[in-house]
């Protein structure tokens, strides 16, 4: 019995080997893991990699276009804001003048610009097929970016976008190559725009000038910027068919005209009415009733009455009188220039002084009594194409004289 009790107590008492095993387990959990060192060469390379600057991110994804070998374009990623940013700032005249960039939209306008030698910087397009219709040599020198058509549609000003928006360096008329057909059809007929401020009117006038075969178009200060998007759309490529010299003051206009040119002005006054010298009052305080666009001519005044004071002591500027005739009567000397005034302000005194100094006339477009005037773009089209008709008839008569000389 006593032996059984001693045996039970020995079984319940923890043995001496149990404690060391538990302590070893706790010690094992507290130990840090063993670090395995790589070979010496690998450790040196890893240290150099940590010390060297981070590598630049990989270039954006590009795809090879099927338009031709070596023609690459970038595919814009989701959230790319370049198109919206460049379209927004390119609509600003300040940006166009400061950075020398213009925005052209549509296949025909971009193609005309490229063929004329305008420098393309960036082209945003929606379909690779658009590239096949453009000169490949010029595209290789530009940055091509493929975007979604929805992105172009959201930023386009066209009712039906074509999926092409190009950013060009602002063209220089002296460096462009105009179409051969335009050059061979050019006539000694020039156009001077005086205070044309409506973009649609100016674009239409430029289009008419190109269609009539004008040699050159001069835009005086006060006209809308010819590279404004609305002017470009209305011009339908006229910007790349004939030279357009913009932002001229009246003192520099004669230097841009041929020698012995006759300058005529389009008008709507009755040629049968007695011509009178018009005096425009300019109050010293600036609060007079004279239109703001009527300014005295500073240089190269033709023979006209000098500036004088009226009874009230206000300075007056004399406008020279010009002989008037209907536009369909003979008025085309070689060469000849026509001045078209804006609808709001009409012809400026500077235009009348220039016409008078060259022996020019007022070209009257008769309208029904009660109608104030014609749209400036319509008037330009009427006068220019009549000038073309007269010049071509004159050239035809000269050719006939050379073929069949009169023998005395």
PyMOL commands that set and color helices and strands:
alter all, ss='L'
color gray80, all
select helices_A, chain A and resi 2-12+16-30+40-51+82-90+93-99+107-116+129-132+136-140+149-155+180-184+199-212+229-235+238-240+250-256+349-357+376-403
alter helices_A, ss='H'
color red, helices_A
select strands_A, chain A and resi 62-64+72-75+101-105+120-125+143-146+164-169+189-194+216-220+243-248+262-267+278-282+308-309+315-319+324-326+336-341+362-364
alter strands_A, ss='S'
color yellow, strands_A
deselect
rebuild
show_as cartoon
